[in-house]
Amino acid sequence: MLDKLAVIKKKILNVNQLQNALVTWRLMSQKIVFTNGCFDILHAGHVISLAGAASFGNRLIVGVNSDASIRRLKGANRPIQNEDGRALLLASMHFIDAVIIFEEDTPEKLIRAVSPDVLVKGGDYRVEDIAGADWVINHGGKVELINYLDNSSSTNIIKKIKESL
């Protein structure tokens, strides 16, 4: 029998494993939802938005920026947690079905590979600014925006920690 950690780790997939899971889920007529982010310091805002994303379908896939991608986007001092740790934390959430780390600065390539039924991002985005939104819409999917918890961001948490030192 698999231990609980092994069950969690099985949700962290590479592209080939994800493609296989997608075939199975689609054969079962499951609605596929995709969202993405850095998830550097997991906080309440992440949990709220991820749970909300899961409510749009049957299977939630979460794309996670790689360490190199975060450094390019947020600077040399980020990420705080490495990609494996961030992926493991996300995979431990019962409403997340798959976690995949991507190397690019945007998840556009991954979104095209997944071709989700629903693409979800936080309400601080505009649909026209979301990577992959046009692909999803042009392939019959929808883009949903979720309200997020004000003042809850990894950047704000890091800033608060620095100010308290």
C-alpha positions as CSV (number, residue, x, y, z in Angstrom):
1,M,0.0,0.0,0.0
2,L,1.3,3.5,-0.9
3,D,2.1,5.8,1.9
4,K,0.4,9.2,1.9
5,L,3.5,11.1,0.7
6,A,3.8,8.8,-2.3
7,V,0.2,9.4,-3.2
8,I,0.8,13.2,-3.0
9,K,4.0,12.9,-5.1
10,K,2.1,10.9,-7.8
11,K,0.2,14.1,-8.6
12,I,3.4,15.9,-9.7
13,L,3.6,15.1,-13.4
14,N,5.8,15.7,-16.4
15,V,4.2,16.6,-19.8
16,N,4.0,13.0,-21.0
17,Q,2.3,11.8,-17.7
18,L,-0.1,14.8,-17.9
19,Q,-1.0,13.9,-21.5
20,N,-1.8,10.4,-20.4
21,A,-4.0,11.6,-17.5
22,L,-5.8,14.0,-19.9
23,V,-6.7,11.2,-22.2
24,T,-8.2,9.3,-19.3
25,W,-10.0,12.2,-17.9
26,R,-11.5,13.2,-21.3
27,L,-12.7,9.7,-21.9
28,M,-14.5,10.0,-18.6
29,S,-16.0,13.4,-19.8
30,Q,-14.3,15.3,-17.1
31,K,-14.1,19.1,-17.4
32,I,-10.5,20.1,-17.2
33,V,-9.5,23.3,-15.4
34,F,-6.1,24.9,-15.6
35,T,-4.5,27.7,-13.5
36,N,-0.9,28.7,-12.8
37,G,1.4,30.8,-10.7
38,C,4.6,31.0,-8.8
39,F,3.1,30.0,-5.4
40,D,6.4,31.0,-3.8
41,I,5.0,31.3,-0.3
42,L,1.7,29.5,-0.1
43,H,-0.9,31.7,1.7
44,A,-4.7,32.1,2.2
45,G,-5.1,33.9,-1.1
46,H,-3.7,31.0,-2.9
47,V,-5.9,28.5,-1.2
48,I,-9.0,30.6,-1.9
49,S,-8.2,31.1,-5.6
50,L,-7.2,27.4,-6.1
51,A,-10.4,26.1,-4.4
52,G,-12.4,28.6,-6.5
53,A,-10.6,27.4,-9.7
54,A,-11.4,23.7,-8.8
55,S,-15.1,24.6,-8.6
56,F,-15.2,25.3,-12.4
57,G,-14.7,21.6,-13.3
58,N,-13.9,18.1,-12.4
59,R,-10.1,18.1,-12.7
60,L,-7.8,20.9,-11.6
61,I,-4.3,21.1,-13.1
62,V,-1.9,23.7,-11.6
63,G,1.1,24.9,-13.6
64,V,4.0,26.1,-11.4
65,N,6.8,28.4,-12.6
66,S,10.2,26.8,-12.3
67,D,12.9,28.3,-10.1
68,A,14.6,29.8,-13.2
69,S,11.4,31.2,-14.5
70,I,10.7,33.0,-11.2
71,R,14.2,34.4,-11.0
72,R,13.7,35.9,-14.5
73,L,10.3,37.3,-13.5
74,K,10.9,38.4,-9.9
75,G,14.6,38.8,-9.4
76,A,17.7,37.0,-8.1
77,N,16.3,36.7,-4.5
78,R,13.3,34.6,-5.6
79,P,12.0,32.1,-5.2
80,I,12.1,31.6,-1.5
81,Q,11.0,27.9,-1.8
82,N,12.3,25.7,-4.5
83,E,10.1,24.3,-7.3
84,D,10.0,20.8,-5.8
85,G,8.8,22.1,-2.4
86,R,6.2,24.4,-4.0
87,A,4.9,21.5,-6.2
88,L,4.7,19.2,-3.2
89,L,2.7,21.7,-1.2
90,L,0.2,22.2,-4.0
91,A,-0.1,18.5,-4.7
92,S,-1.0,17.9,-1.1
93,M,-4.3,19.9,-1.6
94,H,-7.1,17.4,-2.1
95,F,-8.9,19.5,-4.8
96,I,-5.8,19.7,-7.0
97,D,-5.5,16.7,-9.4
98,A,-2.1,17.4,-11.1
99,V,0.8,19.8,-10.7
100,I,3.3,20.4,-13.4
101,I,6.4,22.7,-13.3
102,F,7.0,24.7,-16.5
103,E,10.3,26.4,-17.5
104,E,9.0,29.3,-19.7
105,D,8.1,32.7,-18.3
106,T,4.5,32.2,-19.2
107,P,2.4,29.0,-19.3
108,E,1.3,29.5,-23.0
109,K,3.0,26.4,-24.3
110,L,1.7,24.3,-21.4
111,I,-1.9,25.7,-21.9
112,R,-1.7,24.7,-25.5
113,A,-0.7,21.2,-24.6
114,V,-3.4,20.9,-22.0
115,S,-6.1,22.8,-24.0
116,P,-8.3,23.1,-20.9
117,D,-12.0,23.6,-20.9
118,V,-11.6,26.4,-18.4
119,L,-8.6,28.7,-17.8
120,V,-8.7,30.4,-14.4
121,K,-6.7,33.4,-13.2
122,G,-7.1,36.0,-10.4
123,G,-9.4,39.0,-10.7
124,D,-6.4,41.3,-10.9
125,Y,-5.9,40.1,-14.5
126,R,-7.8,41.2,-17.7
127,V,-8.7,38.3,-20.0
128,E,-6.8,39.9,-22.9
129,D,-3.6,39.9,-20.7
130,I,-3.8,36.2,-19.7
131,A,-1.3,34.0,-21.4
132,G,-3.1,31.3,-23.4
133,A,-6.6,32.9,-23.0
134,D,-7.0,33.3,-26.8
135,W,-6.0,29.7,-27.4
136,V,-8.6,28.4,-24.8
137,I,-11.4,30.6,-26.2
138,N,-10.5,29.7,-29.8
139,H,-10.7,26.0,-28.9
140,G,-14.2,26.2,-27.3
141,G,-13.1,26.8,-23.7
142,K,-13.8,29.6,-21.2
143,V,-11.6,32.0,-19.2
144,E,-12.8,32.7,-15.7
145,L,-11.5,35.3,-13.3
146,I,-11.6,34.8,-9.5
147,N,-11.7,37.4,-6.8
148,Y,-8.6,37.2,-4.7
149,L,-7.9,38.1,-1.1
150,D,-6.6,41.7,-0.9
151,N,-3.1,42.2,0.4
152,S,-2.3,38.6,0.2
153,S,0.7,38.0,-2.0
154,S,4.1,36.3,-1.5
155,T,5.7,39.7,-2.3
156,N,3.8,41.4,0.5
157,I,4.5,38.6,2.9
158,I,8.3,38.8,2.1
159,K,8.2,42.6,2.5
160,K,6.5,42.3,5.9
161,I,9.1,39.8,7.1
162,K,12.0,42.0,6.0
163,E,10.4,45.0,7.7
164,S,10.1,43.0,11.0
165,L,13.8,42.1,11.1
